[in-house]
Amino acid sequence: MAKRKKQTSFYPWIDAADHSKGYKMNFSTVVYTEVARTAEGFMQVEFVELKNPELALDFAYPQSFYLSSEGLILHKLANGKFEVIAKTDNC
């Protein structure tokens, strides 16, 4: 059975080290498929495409990322820790 495609907003932080600076506006949603759930409760997903690439922010979208129930988008570092790279409003 084919995996169902889902979509979410993707707003990268202006400065990943300082979230108080806010985030960049992105007018295209990211289409993804769910891969698994982590022990920490994050949903692991695979990037499929941008819904509206002509409206999308120029950003290096990761092939694999994680969604938290708090509306954060994370990626996993080599040491196994998670780093917040963006936020979403679809949780």
LINPERA-V896822 format. One record per residue. N is the residue number from 1. RES is the residue in one small letter. PSI is psi in whole degrees, 0 to 359 (* if undefined). Layout:
N|RES|PSI ; N|RES|PSI
//
This chain:
1|m|137 ; 2|a|145 ; 3|k|140 ; 4|r|131 ; 5|k|138 ; 6|k|170 ; 7|q|154 ; 8|t|156 ; 9|s|158 ; 10|f|104 ; 11|y|99 ; 12|p|149 ; 13|w|145 ; 14|i|316 ; 15|d|108 ; 16|a|335 ; 17|a|342 ; 18|d|91 ; 19|h|346 ; 20|s|343 ; 21|k|351 ; 22|g|194 ; 23|y|163 ; 24|k|141 ; 25|m|140 ; 26|n|123 ; 27|f|15 ; 28|s|136 ; 29|t|160 ; 30|v|131 ; 31|v|135 ; 32|y|167 ; 33|t|143 ; 34|e|135 ; 35|v|308 ; 36|a|179 ; 37|r|141 ; 38|t|168 ; 39|a|332 ; 40|e|351 ; 41|g|6 ; 42|f|150 ; 43|m|120 ; 44|q|131 ; 45|v|159 ; 46|e|131 ; 47|f|134 ; 48|v|305 ; 49|e|172 ; 50|l|135 ; 51|k|317 ; 52|n|81 ; 53|p|331 ; 54|e|341 ; 55|l|358 ; 56|a|150 ; 57|l|140 ; 58|d|103 ; 59|f|147 ; 60|a|84 ; 61|y|129 ; 62|p|146 ; 63|q|325 ; 64|s|134 ; 65|f|178 ; 66|y|143 ; 67|l|134 ; 68|s|160 ; 69|s|347 ; 70|e|359 ; 71|g|24 ; 72|l|147 ; 73|i|127 ; 74|l|162 ; 75|h|156 ; 76|k|129 ; 77|l|166 ; 78|a|331 ; 79|n|3 ; 80|g|352 ; 81|k|157 ; 82|f|142 ; 83|e|133 ; 84|v|126 ; 85|i|342 ; 86|a|178 ; 87|k|164 ; 88|t|160 ; 89|d|12 ; 90|n|80 ; 91|c|*
//
